[in-house]
Amino acid sequence: MTTLSRDAPSSSKLKSWHLDRSAVVYIRQSTPQQVLEHQESTARCSAENP
């Protein structure tokens, strides 16, 4: 489990209670076959994140 450092840059929008909250992050990796079958999604993601 990874935690956010309390030394992170401060922001007027980021309050201490935000850092006290837990978060669950779900990462799903596509199989090579799924990547081949859905190339338009890969192209769209690449265009959004150059």
C-alpha positions in Angstrom: 0.0 0.0 0.0 1.3 3.4 -1.0 0.6 6.5 1.1 0.8 10.2 0.1 3.7 12.0 1.9 2.7 14.8 4.2 5.5 16.8 2.5 3.4 17.1 -0.7 3.1 20.6 -2.1 0.3 22.5 -0.3 -2.7 23.9 -2.0 -5.5 26.2 -0.7 -7.9 23.5 -1.9 -6.1 20.6 -0.2 -7.2 20.4 3.5 -5.8 18.2 6.2 -8.9 16.0 6.2 -8.3 15.2 2.6 -5.0 13.7 3.6 -6.6 11.8 6.4 -8.9 10.0 4.1 -8.1 6.5 2.7 -8.5 5.8 -1.0 -8.8 2.6 -3.0 -7.3 2.5 -6.5 -8.2 -0.3 -8.9 -6.0 -0.8 -11.9 -7.0 -3.2 -14.6 -4.5 -4.3 -17.2 -5.7 -5.4 -20.6 -4.6 -8.6 -22.1 -2.6 -8.4 -25.4 -5.7 -9.8 -27.2 -7.9 -7.0 -25.8 -5.4 -4.4 -26.9 -5.4 -5.8 -30.5 -9.2 -5.9 -30.6 -9.7 -2.4 -29.3 -7.0 -0.3 -31.0 -9.3 2.8 -31.3 -9.3 3.1 -27.5 -5.5 2.9 -27.4 -5.3 5.6 -30.1 -7.7 7.8 -28.2 -5.7 7.4 -24.9 -2.5 8.2 -26.8 -4.0 11.4 -28.3 -5.3 12.6 -24.9 -1.9 12.0 -23.2 0.9 13.0 -25.7 
